[in-house]
């Protein structure tokens, strides 16, 4: 029942963190195994969804630190995004969407794990600040600060990458 309720949400979080569907599937499976092993520690009366997302977030950050994902190649793109762009029939539009996505992932991969997680939860997953704060176990002000810092860092990184690619 928990897999049915949360698998899509956990997969999406893992995919947005990893940027690769195969890794996201593996991470999703790992997270559900971790959930199964952690259920005895769940305090009834607590918000289960927030508790589970916190468990997932911690696993993803631990995995990021363990494997240093920022060095991995991000060639596996979201099939839905590619299909939506290719529906226009304009190959330049497809390339522009893929280039924008590649630039975003490269920027995200250069952020610290905690800042990246906050940005992903808020900007990509669409969580409210309060929910991000609960998932990350931080005050709302700290979450807002990390998200703002992440936005600014991403903008700088993307601008600098565009500047260096035009110089070539």
C-alpha positions in Angstrom: 0.0 0.0 0.0 2.8 2.4 0.8 4.6 1.7 -2.5 1.3 2.4 -4.3 0.8 5.7 -2.4 4.4 7.0 -2.6 6.3 5.3 -5.4 5.7 8.0 -8.0 6.5 10.9 -5.6 9.7 9.2 -4.4 10.8 8.3 -7.9 10.3 11.9 -9.0 12.3 13.1 -6.1 15.1 10.6 -6.8 15.1 11.4 -10.5 15.3 15.1 -9.9 18.1 14.6 -7.5 20.0 12.1 -9.7 19.0 13.3 -13.2 19.0 9.7 -14.5 16.0 7.4 -14.6 17.9 4.2 -14.0 19.6 5.6 -10.9 16.3 7.0 -9.8 14.7 3.6 -10.0 17.6 2.0 -8.0 17.4 4.9 -5.4 13.6 4.5 -5.2 13.9 0.8 -4.4 16.7 1.6 -1.8 14.5 4.2 -0.2 11.5 1.7 0.2 13.9 -0.9 1.7 15.1 1.8 4.1 11.5 2.7 4.9 10.7 -1.0 5.6 13.6 -1.2 8.0 12.8 2.1 9.6 9.1 1.6 10.2 9.7 0.5 13.8 11.2 3.9 14.5 8.2 5.8 13.2 6.4 7.7 15.9 2.7 7.3 15.4 0.9 10.6 15.5 3.6 12.3 13.4 3.0 13.3 9.9 3.9 10.1 8.0 4.4 11.8 4.6 6.8 14.4 6.0 8.7 11.7 8.0 9.0 9.4 4.9 10.1 12.3 2.7 12.7 13.2 5.3 13.9 9.6 5.3 14.1 9.8 1.5 15.9 13.1 1.5 18.5 11.9 4.0 19.1 8.8 1.9 19.6 10.9 -1.3 22.0 13.2 0.4 24.0 10.3 1.9 24.1 8.7 -1.5 25.2 12.0 -3.1 28.1 12.3 -0.6 29.0 8.7 -1.0 29.2 8.6 -4.8 29.9 12.3 -5.6 27.2 12.5 -8.3 28.4 15.8 -9.6 31.1 14.0 -11.5 28.7 11.6 -13.2 27.5 12.1 -16.7 23.9 13.3 -17.0 23.1 12.0 -20.5 19.8 10.3 -19.6 17.0 13.0 -20.1 13.4 13.0 -19.1 11.5 11.1 -21.9 8.3 13.1 -21.3 10.1 16.4 -21.8 11.8 15.2 -24.9 8.5 13.9 -26.3 6.7 17.1 -25.5 9.4 19.2 -27.3 9.4 16.8 -30.3 5.7 17.1 -30.7 6.3 20.6 -32.2 8.2 18.9 -35.0 10.9 21.6 -34.7 14.3 19.9 -34.1 15.8 23.3 -33.0 13.1 23.4 -30.2 14.1 19.9 -29.1 17.8 20.9 -29.0 17.0 24.1 -27.1 14.9 22.2 -24.5 17.6 19.6 -24.1 20.4 22.2 -23.8 18.4 24.1 -21.2 17.8 20.9 -19.2 21.5 20.0 -19.4 22.5 23.5 -18.2 20.1 23.3 -15.3 21.4 19.8 -14.2 25.0 20.9 -14.5 24.2 23.9 -12.3 22.2 21.9 -9.8 25.1 19.4 -9.6 27.5 22.2 -8.6 25.3 23.2 -5.6 26.0 21.8 -2.2 23.7 18.8 -1.4 21.6 20.7 1.2 21.0 23.7 -1.1 20.3 21.4 -4.0 17.8 19.4 -2.0 16.0 22.6 -0.9 15.8 23.9 -4.5 14.6 20.6 -5.9 11.9 20.3 -3.2 10.6 23.8 -3.7 11.2 24.7 -7.3 11.0 21.4 -9.0 8.7 19.3 -6.7 6.6 22.4 -5.9 6.5 21.9 -2.2 5.6 24.8 0.2 8.3 26.4 2.2 6.8 24.9 5.4 6.8 21.4 3.9 10.4 21.8 2.8 11.3 22.9 6.3 9.6 19.9 7.8 11.2 17.5 5.4 14.6 18.9 5.9 14.2 19.4 9.7 15.1 23.1 9.4 13.4 26.4 10.3 11.4 28.0 7.5 13.8 31.0 7.5 16.8 28.7 6.9 15.0 27.0 4.1 14.1 30.3 2.4 17.7 31.4 2.7 19.0 28.2 1.2 16.5 28.3 -1.7 17.4 32.0 -2.3 21.1 31.2 -2.2 20.5 28.3 -4.6 18.6 30.4 -7.0 21.3 33.0 -7.0 24.1 30.4 -7.4 22.2 28.7 -10.3 21.7 32.0 -12.1 25.4 32.9 -11.7 26.5 29.4 -12.9 24.2 29.4 -15.8 25.3 32.9 -16.9 29.0 32.0 -16.5 28.4 28.8 -18.5 26.7 30.7 -21.3 29.5 33.3 -21.3 32.2 30.6 -21.6 30.3 28.7 -24.3 29.9 31.8 -26.4 33.6 32.5 -26.1 34.5 29.2 -27.8 
